[in-house]
């Protein structure tokens, strides 16, 4: 069942569940793009292929809000917002270790296309985020993150490189245990509607699962 937060003739905003890929990957597990196309096909009794434009992504283990375009015009205009950093995303994360109560993290991040590992490297792309600690408990901090640039694995790498990895991050937290779920959630998305030009914001509550639920 897809949790649809908003839908009109131009866009559809949904909650991506954890461990569901945005689009088809090597696992060939059912992905969000396929699921939403099927939802639209059934809801509107559409014959043939359904158009659905992928505008931005969330890592497979990360849940939260995602917008898809229902027309090529909407896809083009939303993609332009992504390029201009006008499409704004906020996240909740639980990090391990001690970190300043708020700050701006700036790095150059480089992705190895063979290993899919991202690292801080002078040859990389400029990456920036703002964060604020909401609460601290049991050696962990609940952090509110405003993502300025949307690089692959950006939040995970920027905190990990400062000795404060995300809870349950099996890729960038050497102490994460197998089976733990990464504590990262895209809780807010703000955009300008591609047709009406209205500024709209969508929000979800923080997850009720551990470790979010201790705060």
CORLIN-V870521 format. One line per field, one symbol per residue. ss: DSSP state (H for helix, E for strand, - for the rest). A space follows every 10 residues. Layout:
ss=???
This chain:
ss=---EEEE--- EEEEEE---- ---------- -HHHHHHHHH HHH------- --EE------ --EEEEEEE- -HHHHHHHHH HHH----EEE EEEEEE---- -EEEEEEEEE EE----EEEE ----EEEEEE EEEEEEE--E EEEEEEE--- ---HHHHHHH -----E---- ---------- ---EEEEEEE EE------EE EEE------- -HHH-
